[in-house]
Amino acid sequence: MAEAAGVQRRPRVFYGWWIVLCSWVGDFFSLGISFYGFSLFIKPMSEELGWSRGALSFALTIRSLVNIALGPVVGRILDRWGPRFLMAGGALAAGAALLFLSQVHSILQFYLIFGLL
C-alpha cells in the first residue's frame, strides 16, 4: 500500500558486498605495509646489517611461499572458529615477530622470523 502512495524504498546493499569491501581495505593496508613498504627499508637495512638486497628480498619470497602453503589451513580455521580467533592470533604473531626482529643478528634468523612468523 505504501508503494501505491508514491513512497519508494531504496534497495538495500547486499551484505556480501560489505564483506568484500572490508576484505579489500584489509588487503590494501596489509599489502601496502608489508610488501610495498618493505622496499623503503631494503637499502637502509642492507647498509646497516651488511646483507645484500637480494638476500633481504629472499625473505619476501619465503613469506609468500608460507602464505601460499598456509592458505588452506587459515581457511579451515576461519570456517571453524570465525575471524575473531584468527585476527587475535594474527595480532599476537605480528607483535611477537616485531619483538623478535629487533633482536636479529644473522640472515638465517631474519629468514625464520620475517618469513615464517
C-alpha positions as CSV (number, residue, x, y, z in Angstrom):
1,M,0.0,0.0,0.0
2,A,2.9,2.4,0.8
3,E,4.3,1.9,-2.8
4,A,1.0,3.0,-4.2
5,A,1.1,6.2,-2.3
6,G,4.4,7.2,-4.0
7,V,6.8,6.1,-1.3
8,Q,9.7,4.1,-2.8
9,R,12.1,2.1,-0.7
10,R,15.7,2.2,-1.6
11,P,17.1,-1.2,-2.3
12,R,19.5,-2.4,0.5
13,V,23.1,-3.1,-0.4
14,F,23.8,-6.9,-0.4
15,Y,25.6,-7.8,2.8
16,G,28.3,-9.7,0.9
17,W,29.4,-6.5,-0.8
18,W,30.2,-5.1,2.7
19,I,32.4,-8.2,3.4
20,V,34.2,-7.7,0.0
21,L,34.8,-4.0,0.9
22,C,36.2,-4.8,4.3
23,S,38.4,-7.6,2.9
24,W,39.7,-5.2,0.2
25,V,40.5,-2.5,2.7
26,G,42.3,-5.0,4.9
27,D,44.4,-6.4,2.0
28,F,45.1,-2.9,0.8
29,F,46.7,-1.9,4.1
30,S,48.4,-5.2,4.8
31,L,50.0,-5.5,1.4
32,G,50.9,-1.8,1.3
33,I,52.7,-2.0,4.6
34,S,54.2,-5.5,4.5
35,F,55.0,-5.9,0.8
36,Y,55.4,-2.5,-0.9
37,G,56.5,-0.7,2.3
38,F,59.4,-3.2,2.6
39,S,61.1,-1.7,-0.4
40,L,61.6,1.5,1.6
41,F,63.7,-0.4,4.2
42,I,65.8,-2.6,1.9
43,K,68.6,0.0,1.2
44,P,69.0,1.2,4.9
45,M,68.8,-2.4,6.2
46,S,71.4,-3.7,3.7
47,E,73.8,-0.9,4.6
48,E,73.2,-1.3,8.4
49,L,73.3,-5.1,8.5
50,G,75.8,-5.7,5.7
51,W,73.5,-8.0,3.9
52,S,72.8,-7.8,0.1
53,R,69.5,-6.6,-1.2
54,G,68.9,-9.9,-2.8
55,A,69.3,-11.7,0.5
56,L,66.9,-9.4,2.1
57,S,64.4,-9.7,-0.7
58,F,64.5,-13.5,-0.4
59,A,62.7,-13.1,2.9
60,L,59.7,-11.8,0.9
61,T,59.8,-14.9,-1.2
62,I,59.8,-17.1,1.9
63,R,56.9,-15.2,3.3
64,S,54.9,-15.6,0.0
65,L,55.6,-19.3,-0.1
66,V,54.5,-19.7,3.5
67,N,51.3,-17.7,2.8
68,I,50.5,-20.0,-0.1
69,A,51.1,-23.1,2.0
70,L,49.0,-21.8,4.9
71,G,46.1,-20.6,2.9
72,P,44.0,-23.7,3.2
73,V,44.8,-24.0,6.9
74,V,43.8,-20.4,7.6
75,G,40.6,-21.0,5.6
76,R,39.7,-24.0,7.8
77,I,40.4,-22.1,11.0
78,L,38.3,-19.2,9.7
79,D,35.4,-21.5,8.9
80,R,35.6,-23.4,12.2
81,W,36.2,-20.6,14.7
82,G,35.5,-17.4,12.8
83,P,37.5,-14.2,12.2
84,R,37.9,-13.1,15.8
85,F,40.1,-16.0,16.7
86,L,42.1,-15.6,13.6
87,M,42.6,-11.9,14.0
88,A,43.6,-12.2,17.7
89,G,46.1,-14.9,16.8
90,G,47.5,-12.9,13.9
91,A,47.9,-9.8,16.0
92,L,49.8,-11.8,18.6
93,A,52.0,-13.4,16.0
94,A,52.7,-10.0,14.4
95,G,53.6,-8.5,17.8
96,A,55.9,-11.4,18.6
97,A,57.5,-11.1,15.1
98,L,58.3,-7.4,15.6
99,L,59.8,-8.1,19.0
100,F,62.0,-10.9,17.7
101,L,63.0,-8.9,14.6
102,S,64.5,-6.3,16.9
103,Q,67.0,-8.9,18.1
104,V,68.1,-10.3,14.7
105,H,71.8,-10.8,14.2
106,S,72.1,-13.2,11.3
107,I,70.3,-13.6,7.9
108,L,69.1,-17.0,8.9
109,Q,67.3,-15.5,11.9
110,F,65.8,-12.9,9.7
111,Y,64.5,-15.5,7.3
112,L,63.0,-17.6,10.1
113,I,61.3,-14.7,11.8
114,F,60.3,-12.5,8.9
115,G,59.5,-15.3,6.5
116,L,57.8,-17.7,8.9
117,L,56.4,-15.7,11.7
